[in-house]
């Protein structure tokens, strides 16, 4: 099975790198075919051609992936943004049967803070083990990137970098179910595997 992905980030951006790792880890039987549009506005307004191309070039399913943050135009929530994308696909006669909408609430870092043990493994050293309180509702964290910046600064004296740190954290997740505190990650997992987490 070949899976297509349309991202708002550039090639090798954090969303691309993390999702590629997750797909290769969770569904190693699937091919990964990405399109990176570089900007949320471009994704929300112009992704239909990319989705259509991925479907016509052999992708069995296409995932459109974007973050709620930053807020876009007159959209106040993921549902409004999804509806904007959906209408764009309908207007261009792109069939919706094999398209999945993966809006991440609030941003990719919501998934990363869902498994604090992975963050602990990244921040810990043999001489200085790190313990972080569990985050029960990572999707409710208004600024998960800021939370990671605080944790990195507090425990390592460095800043969190989404380009480097995000992939380091996701590679420390030992089981997908360790991220089940994030409702948007659970939805992605269900759409990717067909199984609930």
PLY file of the C-alpha trace (Angstrom):
ply
format ascii 1.0
element vertex 197
property float x
property float y
property float z
element edge 196
property int vertex1
property int vertex2
end_header
0.00 0.00 0.00
1.25 3.48 -0.88
0.27 6.40 1.34
0.43 10.00 0.21
0.91 12.90 2.59
0.36 16.61 2.03
2.15 18.79 4.58
2.11 22.49 5.37
5.85 22.43 6.12
8.84 22.31 3.78
10.66 19.10 2.88
12.51 17.87 5.96
10.36 20.09 8.19
9.38 18.78 11.62
5.91 17.53 10.65
7.36 15.74 7.62
10.17 14.12 9.62
7.97 13.03 12.52
5.17 11.65 10.35
7.63 9.83 8.09
9.16 8.18 11.16
5.71 7.24 12.52
4.55 5.73 9.24
7.77 3.75 8.76
7.55 2.52 12.36
3.82 1.77 12.64
3.15 0.72 9.02
6.49 -0.52 7.58
4.48 -2.30 4.89
3.40 1.05 3.39
5.18 3.40 1.03
5.45 7.06 2.02
4.90 9.64 -0.75
5.07 13.26 0.52
4.18 16.63 -0.93
5.33 19.63 1.10
3.63 22.94 0.40
5.66 25.10 2.77
2.84 27.16 4.22
-0.46 26.58 6.00
-2.27 29.10 3.81
-1.12 27.31 0.66
-2.25 23.98 2.11
-5.67 25.28 3.11
-6.28 27.03 -0.21
-4.39 25.03 -2.84
-3.79 21.43 -1.75
-6.43 19.89 -4.04
-4.02 19.61 -6.99
-1.45 17.85 -4.80
-4.03 15.42 -3.42
-5.32 14.70 -6.92
-1.79 14.09 -8.22
-0.97 11.69 -5.36
-4.16 9.71 -5.98
-3.57 9.60 -9.75
0.04 8.42 -9.30
-0.89 5.36 -7.29
-1.42 6.40 -3.68
-4.11 4.27 -2.08
-4.87 6.90 0.53
-3.80 10.53 1.03
-3.42 12.20 4.42
-3.63 15.99 4.60
-1.73 17.07 7.73
-1.75 20.54 9.30
-1.57 22.25 12.71
-4.28 24.43 14.20
-1.56 26.94 15.18
-1.12 29.47 13.67
-4.72 30.53 13.29
-5.73 30.96 9.66
-7.89 33.81 8.32
-11.48 33.47 9.50
-11.14 29.90 10.73
-11.47 29.47 14.48
-11.07 25.70 14.72
-9.83 22.54 13.02
-13.35 21.75 11.77
-13.60 25.05 9.88
-10.13 24.51 8.38
-11.05 20.96 7.41
-14.25 22.20 5.77
-12.23 24.75 3.79
-9.93 21.99 2.48
-12.86 19.65 1.85
-14.69 22.25 -0.22
-11.54 22.87 -2.24
-11.35 19.13 -3.05
-15.04 19.03 -3.97
-14.66 22.09 -6.22
-11.81 20.35 -8.10
-13.72 17.03 -8.31
-11.17 15.17 -6.19
-12.80 12.04 -4.75
-12.91 12.14 -0.95
-13.17 8.37 -0.40
-9.42 7.91 0.06
-8.58 11.24 1.71
-7.96 11.62 5.43
-7.92 14.98 7.20
-5.40 15.07 10.06
-5.68 18.39 11.84
-3.29 18.42 14.79
-4.62 20.19 17.86
-2.83 22.59 18.57
0.44 21.72 16.88
2.81 18.80 16.35
4.28 19.31 19.81
0.89 18.26 21.28
1.71 14.76 20.10
5.24 14.95 21.50
4.17 16.01 25.00
1.64 13.15 25.08
4.47 10.78 26.07
6.55 12.49 28.74
8.71 9.38 29.15
10.09 9.98 25.64
10.94 13.58 26.59
12.55 12.32 29.80
14.77 9.94 27.79
15.88 12.80 25.53
16.63 15.17 28.40
18.16 12.70 30.86
21.83 11.87 31.27
23.21 9.03 33.39
24.26 11.55 36.03
21.08 13.65 35.82
17.88 11.66 35.24
14.89 13.85 34.45
11.36 13.27 35.73
8.46 15.20 34.21
4.87 15.25 35.48
2.40 13.47 33.21
0.41 15.74 30.88
-3.10 14.32 30.96
-4.60 16.37 28.12
-1.86 17.39 25.67
-4.39 18.59 23.09
-5.65 21.16 25.60
-2.18 22.65 26.09
-2.53 26.04 24.37
1.15 26.33 23.46
2.84 22.91 23.55
5.96 24.20 21.80
6.43 26.77 24.57
6.01 23.99 27.14
8.78 21.97 25.45
11.01 25.06 25.32
10.52 25.51 29.07
11.31 21.83 29.75
14.45 21.86 27.58
15.64 25.10 29.17
14.89 23.92 32.70
16.49 20.47 32.40
19.25 20.96 29.79
19.84 24.68 29.59
19.13 24.58 25.84
16.24 25.58 23.64
13.81 23.13 22.06
14.32 23.10 18.28
11.43 21.66 16.31
13.80 20.67 13.48
16.10 18.59 15.71
14.32 17.93 18.98
10.97 16.76 17.57
12.52 13.81 15.73
14.70 12.96 18.76
11.60 12.84 20.97
9.45 10.79 18.59
12.26 8.25 18.17
12.20 7.74 21.95
8.52 6.76 21.99
8.52 3.04 22.68
4.90 2.18 21.81
2.28 4.17 19.91
-0.15 3.65 22.80
2.18 5.77 24.96
0.87 8.76 22.98
-2.80 7.91 23.46
-3.36 10.96 25.71
-3.50 13.01 22.49
-6.91 12.68 20.89
-5.61 13.95 17.53
-2.78 11.36 17.60
-5.28 8.59 18.39
-7.34 9.70 15.39
-4.24 9.64 13.15
-3.35 6.15 14.43
-6.88 4.90 13.69
-6.81 6.33 10.16
-3.32 4.89 9.56
-3.93 1.38 10.89
-7.68 0.86 10.97
-7.35 -0.02 14.67
-8.15 2.09 17.72
-5.34 2.86 20.12
0 1
1 2
2 3
3 4
4 5
5 6
6 7
7 8
8 9
9 10
10 11
11 12
12 13
13 14
14 15
15 16
16 17
17 18
18 19
19 20
20 21
21 22
22 23
23 24
24 25
25 26
26 27
27 28
28 29
29 30
30 31
31 32
32 33
33 34
34 35
35 36
36 37
37 38
38 39
39 40
40 41
41 42
42 43
43 44
44 45
45 46
46 47
47 48
48 49
49 50
50 51
51 52
52 53
53 54
54 55
55 56
56 57
57 58
58 59
59 60
60 61
61 62
62 63
63 64
64 65
65 66
66 67
67 68
68 69
69 70
70 71
71 72
72 73
73 74
74 75
75 76
76 77
77 78
78 79
79 80
80 81
81 82
82 83
83 84
84 85
85 86
86 87
87 88
88 89
89 90
90 91
91 92
92 93
93 94
94 95
95 96
96 97
97 98
98 99
99 100
100 101
101 102
102 103
103 104
104 105
105 106
106 107
107 108
108 109
109 110
110 111
111 112
112 113
113 114
114 115
115 116
116 117
117 118
118 119
119 120
120 121
121 122
122 123
123 124
124 125
125 126
126 127
127 128
128 129
129 130
130 131
131 132
132 133
133 134
134 135
135 136
136 137
137 138
138 139
139 140
140 141
141 142
142 143
143 144
144 145
145 146
146 147
147 148
148 149
149 150
150 151
151 152
152 153
153 154
154 155
155 156
156 157
157 158
158 159
159 160
160 161
161 162
162 163
163 164
164 165
165 166
166 167
167 168
168 169
169 170
170 171
171 172
172 173
173 174
174 175
175 176
176 177
177 178
178 179
179 180
180 181
181 182
182 183
183 184
184 185
185 186
186 187
187 188
188 189
189 190
190 191
191 192
192 193
193 194
194 195
195 196
